[in-house]
Amino acid sequence: MAESTKLDSALARFEEAVARLEEVLRSQRRSRESGERSGEGSSDSERLHAELEALRLENEELRSRNQDLEQANAKALHKVDDAVSRIRSVLGEQ
């Protein structure tokens, strides 16, 4: 459950970074269209690209971890089901 919360949090941060990146890119496009150049927008864009890439990596890690946990959960559930079946079998034989 905690991993799911981490994944949700990472996805929210990722979406926020994408929205900020889109805003910076729109701003830069408007600046170019009006003939104005802004060096500050470039550094913002670079920072957001770096942040976006870091979030993508974190998102991939969390998705992989989530998949591993789901597989482990399925194996554990199967083992528990087998154990319960054996217990029922033994109790039924008595």
MOMOTA-V357296 format. One record per residue. N is the residue number from 1. D_LAST is the distance of its C-alpha to the last C-alpha in Angstrom with 1 decimal. Layout:
N;D_LAST, N;D_LAST
This chain:
1;39.8, 2;42.6, 3;43.3, 4;43.7, 5;46.2, 6;48.0, 7;48.2, 8;49.5, 9;52.1, 10;53.2, 11;53.6, 12;55.7, 13;57.9, 14;58.3, 15;59.4, 16;61.7, 17;63.3, 18;63.7, 19;65.4, 20;67.8, 21;68.5, 22;69.4, 23;71.7, 24;73.5, 25;73.9, 26;75.3, 27;77.6, 28;78.9, 29;79.5, 30;81.5, 31;83.5, 32;84.3, 33;85.3, 34;87.6, 35;89.0, 36;87.7, 37;86.0, 38;83.7, 39;82.5, 40;80.1, 41;78.1, 42;77.6, 43;76.1, 44;73.9, 45;72.8, 46;72.1, 47;70.1, 48;68.1, 49;67.5, 50;66.2, 51;64.0, 52;62.7, 53;61.9, 54;60.0, 55;58.0, 56;57.2, 57;55.9, 58;53.8, 59;52.5, 60;51.5, 61;49.8, 62;47.8, 63;46.9, 64;45.7, 65;43.7, 66;42.2, 67;41.2, 68;39.6, 69;37.6, 70;36.5, 71;35.3, 72;33.5, 73;31.9, 74;30.7, 75;29.2, 76;27.4, 77;26.1, 78;24.8, 79;23.1, 80;21.5, 81;20.4, 82;18.9, 83;17.0, 84;15.7, 85;14.6, 86;12.8, 87;11.0, 88;10.1, 89;9.0, 90;6.7, 91;5.5, 92;5.5, 93;3.8, 94;0.0
